Amino acid sequence: MRYYNVMDIKLQDIYIFITVSEFLSVTKTADYLYLSPSKISKSIKKLEDLWGVILFIRDKNKLTLTPAGRHAYQGLDKVIRRIETVLDETVQEQRVKPLLRFGCHCMIPAGEMIVPLFDAFREKSPNITFSVECRDNLAVLRKMLLADELDVIYTSDANMMPRPDNIAWLNLKKQPVYIIANRKNQLAKRDDVTLDDIRSEQLVLTSPATDYHSDFAVSICEAHGFKPNIYRYAPNIYSQLTEVYVHPHVTCIIPIKDLEIDEQKIRYWEIPDATLNMGFAYKKDAHKIVKDFIKCATECHAYF
C-alpha cells in the first residue's frame, strides 16, 4: 500500500474536489465558491499529483469523473458531510448546555449561597452547566471578570469601585464588618469595641495591591477622624487572620463573614454603622444566560 501523508492534504482542496465533482465544471465551481477558476484548477491538479491518479477527463469545457475520481468522490463526500454534521452537533451541544462561569471568595459557604441559588436556576434552565472559581481575594475575581474569564462574581461594592462603565451591579445584602483581636490583647477584656478604641492599635490590613478592602478599612477609620496605624499588609484574609493569631498586639478589620475563627484565641466585634454592600457584578453586554441568572438571583433574594 502506498503511504500518504495526511498532513499534506488540505480540507479546502477536498471540498473543492467534491464541489467540482458535483458541478462537473470549473467555472460553475469557481462562481459557487467565490474563487478564481485558476485556483480551482490548481487545487485539483495538486490532489492528482499528490495521489498519483487522474480524477477528471477533460474535454473542452466538460469534465467527467474517472473511475478513480468517482471512487474518491463517493468516499470523501461522506467524510465532508460527516465533518459538517459533527460541527453542527458541536454548536447544538453548546446551545443545549450553556455554561455560566461564576466566581466567589473561597470563604463564602457553598451551602448557604451557591448551592441554593444554582438549584433554583437549574429549575428554570435545566440544561445549564456551571463552573465555579473560588479565590482568596476579591481583586483577582474583579480582574477575571473584566478579562472575560468569568461571567458573574459575588463580591463587595468596595471591590468594584471605581466601577467601569460596562459593569452592572445587583445589590443583594449588607455585610457586617468586624474588628478582630487576639484573646491576649487588652481589647479582649471589653464586651464592646469600636473604631475609636483602635486609634492607637497596630492594624494588619490586606495588601492594597491584591485586595481593595484595605482601602475600605482605611476609609472607615478616616471617617471616624483618625488615620489607622498600619503594622503590616497581609497578602490575603487568611494571612491577616494568622497575624492576629500569632501576634497578640495587633488587630485587624475583616470584611468577610463566616470566618473559621477559633473563639478560644480570637475575639471579634461588629463595627456599628460600617457595612459592605455584597452582590453580583457582571458585564452589561453579557450573554442572555447571565442576565437570566441575575433575574433568578433577584427573585431568590431570600437565599441571601
C-alpha positions in Angstrom: 0.0 0.0 0.0 1.3 3.4 -0.9 2.0 5.8 2.0 0.1 9.1 2.1 1.0 11.9 4.5 -2.4 13.2 5.5 -0.8 16.4 6.7 -0.2 17.3 3.0 -3.9 17.2 2.3 -5.8 20.4 2.9 -9.5 20.2 3.7 -10.1 23.1 1.3 -8.8 21.1 -1.6 -11.0 18.1 -0.7 -14.1 20.4 -0.6 -13.2 21.9 -3.9 -12.8 18.4 -5.4 -16.2 17.4 -4.0 -17.9 20.6 -5.5 -16.2 20.1 -8.9 -17.4 16.5 -8.9 -21.0 17.7 -8.4 -21.0 20.6 -10.9 -18.6 18.9 -13.4 -17.5 22.5 -14.3 -14.5 24.6 -13.1 -16.4 27.8 -13.9 -19.5 26.9 -12.0 -17.5 25.7 -9.1 -15.5 29.0 -9.1 -18.7 31.0 -9.1 -20.2 28.9 -6.3 -17.2 29.1 -4.0 -16.2 32.7 -4.9 -12.8 31.5 -6.1 -10.9 32.0 -9.3 -11.0 29.3 -12.0 -7.3 29.0 -11.8 -7.5 28.4 -8.1 -9.9 25.5 -8.7 -7.7 24.0 -11.4 -4.6 24.2 -9.3 -6.4 22.6 -6.4 -7.5 19.6 -8.5 -4.0 19.3 -10.1 -2.5 19.3 -6.6 -4.6 16.4 -5.5 -3.9 14.4 -8.7 -0.2 14.9 -8.2 -0.3 14.1 -4.5 -2.4 10.9 -5.0 -0.8 9.9 -8.4 -4.2 9.4 -10.1 -6.3 11.2 -12.8 -9.6 12.5 -11.2 -11.3 14.0 -14.3 -11.3 13.5 -18.0 -11.1 17.0 -19.5 -12.9 17.5 -22.9 -13.1 21.2 -23.8 -15.4 22.8 -21.2 -16.7 19.4 -20.0 -15.4 17.3 -17.1 -16.1 13.7 -16.4 -15.1 11.8 -13.4 -12.7 8.9 -14.0 -13.4 5.6 -12.2 -10.7 6.6 -9.6 -12.3 10.1 -9.3 -15.7 8.6 -8.8 -14.4 6.3 -6.0 -12.7 9.3 -4.4 -15.8 11.4 -4.6 -18.1 8.8 -3.1 -15.9 8.2 -0.1 -14.7 11.8 0.5 -18.2 13.3 0.1 -19.3 11.1 3.1 -16.3 12.4 5.1 -17.1 16.1 4.4 -20.8 15.5 5.3 -19.8 13.8 8.5 -17.5 16.8 9.4 -20.4 19.2 8.8 -22.7 17.1 10.9 -20.2 16.9 13.8 -19.6 20.7 13.7 -23.4 21.3 13.7 -23.8 18.9 16.6 -21.0 20.7 18.5 -22.7 24.0 18.1 -26.0 22.5 19.2 -24.4 20.9 22.2 -23.2 24.3 23.3 -26.6 25.8 22.8 -28.3 23.0 24.7 -25.8 23.2 27.6 -24.8 26.8 28.1 -22.0 27.4 30.6 -22.1 30.1 33.3 -18.7 30.9 34.9 -19.2 32.0 38.4 -16.6 33.4 40.9 -16.7 34.0 44.6 -14.5 34.3 47.7 -13.4 30.9 49.0 -14.8 31.8 52.4 -18.3 32.1 51.1 -20.2 29.0 52.4 -21.4 27.0 49.4 -24.4 25.6 51.2 -25.6 29.0 52.2 -25.4 30.8 48.9 -24.0 29.0 45.9 -25.9 25.7 46.1 -29.4 27.0 46.8 -29.1 29.6 44.0 -27.7 27.2 41.5 -30.5 24.7 42.3 -33.1 27.5 41.8 -31.6 28.5 38.5 -31.5 24.9 37.3 -35.2 24.6 37.8 -35.7 27.5 35.3 -32.8 26.4 33.0 -32.4 22.6 33.4 -29.6 22.3 30.8 -27.3 24.9 32.4 -23.8 23.9 33.4 -21.7 25.9 35.9 -18.0 26.4 36.6 -17.1 27.9 40.0 -13.9 29.8 40.6 -13.0 30.4 44.3 -10.2 32.8 45.1 -8.8 34.0 48.4 -9.1 37.7 47.4 -11.7 39.6 45.6 -9.4 41.7 43.5 -8.4 38.6 41.5 -12.1 37.9 40.8 -12.5 41.5 39.6 -9.7 41.1 37.1 -11.1 37.8 35.8 -14.5 39.4 35.3 -13.0 42.4 33.4 -10.9 40.0 31.3 -14.0 37.9 30.3 -12.7 34.9 32.2 -15.8 34.9 34.4 -19.4 35.8 33.8 -20.6 36.7 37.3 -18.8 37.3 40.5 -20.2 37.6 44.1 -18.3 40.4 45.6 -18.5 43.7 47.5 -19.2 47.1 46.1 -15.9 48.3 47.6 -14.1 45.7 45.3 -15.9 47.2 42.2 -15.0 50.8 42.9 -14.3 52.7 40.8 -16.8 50.7 38.7 -16.2 50.5 35.0 -19.0 51.8 32.7 -19.6 48.3 31.3 -20.1 46.6 34.7 -23.6 46.2 36.1 -24.3 45.6 39.8 -27.0 43.8 41.7 -27.0 44.6 45.3 -28.1 41.7 47.5 -27.3 42.3 51.1 -25.4 44.4 53.6 -22.4 42.6 55.2 -21.2 43.5 58.7 -17.6 44.4 59.2 -15.7 43.3 62.2 -12.7 44.3 64.5 -10.8 41.2 65.4 -8.2 40.8 68.2 -6.2 38.1 69.9 -7.5 37.0 73.3 -4.3 38.2 74.9 -4.8 41.7 73.6 -6.0 44.2 76.1 -9.1 44.9 74.0 -10.3 41.3 74.6 -11.4 42.2 78.1 -14.1 44.5 76.7 -17.6 43.5 75.7 -17.8 46.3 73.1 -15.0 47.6 70.9 -15.5 50.4 68.4 -13.3 52.1 65.8 -12.5 54.8 68.4 -10.9 52.1 70.6 -8.4 51.1 67.9 -7.0 54.5 67.2 -3.6 53.6 68.7 -3.8 49.9 67.9 -1.5 48.3 65.3 -3.6 47.1 62.4 -2.9 44.3 60.0 -4.7 45.0 56.7 -4.8 43.1 53.4 -2.4 44.4 50.7 -3.9 47.2 48.6 -2.2 45.5 45.6 -4.3 42.4 46.0 -7.4 43.4 47.9 -9.5 46.6 47.7 -10.8 46.1 51.2 -7.7 47.7 52.7 -8.9 51.0 51.2 -12.3 50.4 52.7 -10.8 49.8 56.1 -8.7 53.0 55.9 -11.7 55.0 54.7 -13.9 54.0 57.7 -11.1 54.8 60.1 -10.7 58.2 58.5 -14.4 58.8 58.7 -14.0 58.4 62.4 -11.3 61.1 62.5 -8.1 59.1 62.5 -5.5 57.5 60.2 -5.0 53.8 61.1 -1.7 52.7 62.5 -0.8 50.1 59.9 1.5 47.5 61.3 1.7 45.3 58.2 0.0 44.4 55.0 -1.0 40.7 54.5 -1.5 39.2 51.0 -5.0 37.8 51.9 -7.5 37.4 54.7 -6.0 34.0 55.7 -2.7 35.7 56.4 -4.4 38.6 58.0 -6.1 36.3 60.5 -2.9 34.4 61.1 -1.1 37.6 62.1 -3.8 38.1 64.8 -3.4 34.5 66.0 0.4 34.8 66.2 0.8 38.4 67.4 -1.4 39.4 70.4 -0.5 43.1 70.0 -2.1 43.5 66.5 -5.8 43.9 65.5 -7.4 43.8 62.1 -10.6 44.8 60.3 -12.3 41.9 58.5 -14.9 42.4 55.8 -15.9 38.8 55.2 -18.4 36.9 57.4 -18.5 33.3 58.5 -14.8 33.1 59.2 -13.4 29.9 60.6 -12.4 31.7 63.8 -11.2 29.9 66.9 -13.0 31.9 69.5 -10.8 30.4 72.2 -8.0 32.5 70.8 -9.8 35.3 68.9 -12.5 37.8 69.8 -14.4 39.9 67.3 -16.8 42.8 67.4 -19.2 44.1 64.8 -18.4 47.7 63.9 -21.6 49.8 64.2 -22.6 51.7 61.1 -19.9 50.1 59.0 -21.2 47.7 56.3 -20.3 46.4 52.9 -22.8 46.0 50.1 -22.5 42.5 48.8 -23.9 41.5 45.4 -23.3 40.3 41.9 -21.1 42.1 39.3 -21.4 41.2 35.6 -21.0 42.9 32.3 -23.8 44.9 30.8 -23.4 43.2 27.4 -23.3 39.7 29.0 -24.9 36.7 27.3 -28.7 36.2 27.9 -28.0 33.2 30.2 -26.1 35.6 32.5 -29.0 38.0 32.6 -31.4 35.1 33.3 -29.2 34.1 36.2 -29.3 37.6 37.6 -33.0 37.7 37.2 -33.3 34.4 39.1 -31.0 35.8 41.9 -33.3 38.8 42.2 -36.3 36.5 42.6 -34.5 34.3 45.1 -33.3 37.2 47.2 -34.3 35.2 50.3 -31.3 32.9 49.8 -29.0 35.8 50.8 
